[in-house]
Amino acid sequence: MIAAGAESLPALGKGTVEVLSSVGNDVQKLTLVDVSYVPKIARNLFSVLAAQDRNPHDASFRSSSTECWLTVNGNIVLYGTREVNGTLYKAHIHYRQCNRKLFKLMLRQL
């Protein structure tokens, strides 16, 4: 992975991660696949383009200056917010679990 400033940050593995996504009063389980484990990255990043590529006919992304929504099959599956003139949107998702192989890689880094 190439970070800001062109610094190369190695991904030590890939796996599947389950998250809980909060959209309004609803909480739904999402399974994210091909998640890269990059221990030196400062923030967890979610690629909207990768999500749209996996759902080429059924995904759309909308945003305003303070909110964003990812819709798949007509359902909002991801919601995020940011401050005006802020940086990245913060997705309203919470880690649930990852596959065993990715978890072992994470433990080795502690």
C-alpha positions in Angstrom: 0.0 0.0 0.0 1.3 3.5 -0.8 0.5 6.1 1.8 0.4 9.9 1.7 3.9 11.1 0.9 4.6 8.1 -1.3 5.7 6.0 1.7 5.3 2.2 1.0 3.5 0.4 3.8 3.6 -3.4 3.4 0.4 -5.5 3.8 1.3 -8.6 5.9 -1.8 -10.5 4.9 -5.4 -10.6 3.7 -8.5 -11.9 5.2 -12.2 -11.6 5.9 -13.6 -9.3 8.6 -17.1 -9.0 10.0 -18.2 -5.6 11.1 -21.4 -4.1 12.4 -22.7 -1.2 10.4 -25.0 1.4 12.0 -27.4 3.2 9.6 -29.9 5.3 11.6 -31.5 3.0 14.2 -30.6 -0.2 12.2 -27.5 -2.3 12.8 -26.5 -4.9 10.3 -23.7 -7.4 9.9 -21.4 -6.9 6.9 -18.7 -9.3 5.7 -15.7 -7.5 4.2 -13.5 -9.7 2.0 -9.9 -9.3 0.8 -9.2 -7.0 3.8 -5.5 -6.1 3.9 -3.7 -6.1 7.3 -1.3 -3.1 7.2 0.0 -2.7 10.7 1.8 0.6 10.1 -1.2 2.5 8.7 -2.6 5.2 10.9 -6.3 4.5 10.1 -8.5 1.8 8.8 -9.5 2.6 5.3 -12.6 1.4 3.3 -12.5 1.5 -0.5 -15.8 2.6 -1.9 -14.5 1.9 -5.4 -13.7 -1.7 -4.4 -17.2 -2.1 -3.0 -18.7 -0.8 -6.2 -16.5 -3.1 -8.3 -17.8 -6.1 -6.4 -21.4 -4.9 -7.0 -21.0 -3.2 -10.5 -24.8 -3.0 -11.2 -26.2 -2.6 -7.8 -23.9 -0.2 -5.8 -24.0 3.6 -5.6 -22.2 6.2 -3.4 -23.6 9.6 -2.4 -22.0 12.2 -0.3 -22.5 15.7 1.1 -20.0 17.9 2.8 -20.7 16.1 6.1 -22.3 12.7 5.3 -21.9 9.8 2.9 -23.9 6.7 2.1 -23.1 3.5 0.3 -26.1 1.7 -1.2 -26.2 -1.9 -2.4 -29.3 -3.4 -4.0 -31.3 -0.4 -2.9 -30.3 -0.7 0.8 -28.0 1.7 2.6 -25.3 -0.6 4.0 -22.7 2.0 5.1 -23.1 5.5 6.5 -20.3 7.9 7.4 -19.8 11.4 8.7 -17.1 14.1 8.7 -16.7 17.7 9.8 -17.0 20.5 7.3 -13.5 21.2 5.9 -12.4 18.0 7.7 -10.5 15.1 6.2 -11.9 11.6 5.6 -15.4 10.4 6.3 -15.7 8.2 9.4 -17.8 5.1 8.7 -20.2 4.1 11.4 -18.9 0.6 11.6 -17.5 -1.5 14.4 -15.2 -4.5 14.2 -16.9 -7.8 15.1 -14.5 -10.6 14.1 -11.9 -11.6 11.5 -10.8 -15.0 10.2 -8.3 -17.0 12.2 -5.4 -16.5 9.8 -5.7 -12.7 9.8 -6.1 -12.7 13.6 -2.8 -14.7 14.0 -1.0 -12.2 11.9 -2.3 -9.4 14.1 -1.2 -11.2 17.3 2.3 -11.6 15.9 2.7 -7.8 15.6 1.8 -7.1 19.3 
